[in-house]
């Protein structure tokens, strides 16, 4: 059980890191779109 717990913990950490990167990219794209609109509207 200890070995499997170690592997699942590593996978969870890797998954969380991957999700954090994708969240950052999505939010940066949204921020760019909003910033682009505000400059066009002015």
N, C-alpha and C positions, 0 to 999 in steps of 0.2 A: 504493500500500500504506500509506503514511503517513497518508493521510486516513482510510482505513478503520480503521486501528489506533486513531486518535483517537476515532472514533465508538464503536467497540466498548468502549474503555476507559471512556468516559462512561456507556454503558449498564450496564456492570458495576458502576460506582460507584453509580448510581441504584438498581440492583437490590439491591445490598448494603444501602443505606440503607433501602429498603423492607422488606427481610427483617429488619433490625435492629428496626424499629418493630413488625413483627408478632410477633417473638420477645418483645419487651418486653411487649406486650399479652397474649400467651398466658401468660407467666410471672406477670404481675400478676393475671390471672384465677385461675390455680392458687393463688397465694399467698392471695388473698381467700377462695377455697373452703376452704383448709386453716385459715386463721385463723377462719373462720366455724364450722367443725366443732369446733375446739378450744374455742371459747367455748360452743358448745351442749353438748359433752360434760361440761364442768365443771358 
